[in-house]
Amino acid sequence: MSTLITKKDLKILVYFMQCYFCQTFYWSELKNQADAFRLEESEAYCIQLKNALVMMRQNYTWEEIKHIVGKHAGVRIKGEENVKYLINTIIDSLS
């Protein structure tokens, strides 16, 4: 696994996962939670999260991303389709 992801990237990702889409949410709520993040957080945070996710998508495999999210945000994601859905839905909401 490459070391392109920074502590700053991890911090914003963990913040989103712990405060906006923690284990108690259903996958069907992800888009609403990503939209809430966009509306409630500063533009700088939104840009930071989007850039971190785009960078991850470009530089890591889906398996690596799943591992990063699980390790740092404490969220278990099953399957490649779910991690793709997670990353792409958040990016789309922040675009």
C-alpha positions as CSV (number, residue, x, y, z in Angstrom):
1,M,0.0,0.0,0.0
2,S,1.3,3.4,-1.0
3,T,1.7,6.2,1.6
4,L,0.0,8.9,-0.4
5,I,-2.8,9.5,2.1
6,T,-1.9,12.1,4.7
7,K,-3.0,12.4,8.4
8,K,-5.1,15.4,7.3
9,D,-6.9,13.3,4.7
10,L,-7.5,10.6,7.3
11,K,-8.8,13.1,9.8
12,I,-11.5,14.5,7.6
13,L,-12.5,11.0,6.4
14,V,-12.7,9.8,10.0
15,Y,-14.7,12.9,10.9
16,F,-17.2,12.2,8.2
17,M,-17.5,8.5,9.0
18,Q,-17.9,9.0,12.8
19,C,-20.2,12.0,12.7
20,Y,-22.2,11.7,9.4
21,F,-22.2,8.0,8.5
22,C,-21.4,5.8,11.5
23,Q,-22.2,2.1,11.7
24,T,-25.8,2.9,12.8
25,F,-26.8,4.3,9.5
26,Y,-28.2,2.3,6.6
27,W,-26.6,2.4,3.1
28,S,-29.8,4.0,1.8
29,E,-29.0,7.1,4.1
30,L,-25.5,7.7,2.7
31,K,-26.5,10.3,0.1
32,N,-28.6,12.3,2.6
33,Q,-25.7,12.2,5.1
34,A,-23.2,13.3,2.4
35,D,-25.6,16.1,1.4
36,A,-25.9,17.1,5.1
37,F,-22.1,17.3,5.3
38,R,-22.0,19.6,2.3
39,L,-24.7,21.9,3.7
40,E,-23.5,22.0,7.3
41,E,-19.7,22.0,7.0
42,S,-17.4,24.7,5.7
43,E,-16.5,24.8,2.0
44,A,-12.9,24.1,3.0
45,Y,-13.9,20.9,4.8
46,C,-16.0,19.8,1.8
47,I,-13.1,20.5,-0.6
48,Q,-10.7,18.7,1.7
49,L,-12.9,15.6,1.9
50,K,-13.7,15.5,-1.8
51,N,-10.0,15.9,-2.7
52,A,-9.0,13.1,-0.2
53,L,-11.5,10.7,-1.7
54,V,-10.6,11.5,-5.3
55,M,-6.9,11.0,-4.4
56,M,-7.7,7.7,-2.8
57,R,-9.8,6.5,-5.7
58,Q,-7.0,7.4,-8.1
59,N,-4.1,5.9,-6.1
60,Y,-5.4,2.9,-4.2
61,T,-7.2,-0.3,-5.0
62,W,-10.8,-0.7,-3.7
63,E,-9.4,-3.3,-1.3
64,E,-6.8,-0.8,0.1
65,I,-9.5,1.8,0.5
66,K,-11.7,-0.6,2.4
67,H,-8.8,-1.4,4.6
68,I,-8.0,2.3,5.2
69,V,-11.6,3.1,6.1
70,G,-11.8,0.1,8.4
71,K,-8.6,0.8,10.2
72,H,-8.9,4.5,10.7
73,A,-12.6,5.1,10.9
74,G,-13.5,1.8,12.5
75,V,-16.1,1.0,9.9
76,R,-16.4,-2.4,8.4
77,I,-17.3,-2.4,4.8
78,K,-18.2,-5.7,3.0
79,G,-17.4,-6.1,-0.6
80,E,-15.9,-3.9,-3.3
81,E,-19.3,-2.6,-4.5
82,N,-20.0,-1.1,-1.1
83,V,-16.7,0.7,-0.9
84,K,-17.2,2.0,-4.4
85,Y,-20.7,3.2,-3.5
86,L,-19.4,4.9,-0.4
87,I,-16.6,6.8,-2.1
88,N,-18.5,7.7,-5.3
89,T,-21.6,8.8,-3.5
90,I,-19.7,11.2,-1.2
91,I,-17.7,12.6,-4.1
92,D,-20.9,13.1,-6.1
93,S,-22.6,14.9,-3.2
94,L,-19.6,17.2,-2.8
95,S,-19.3,18.0,-6.5
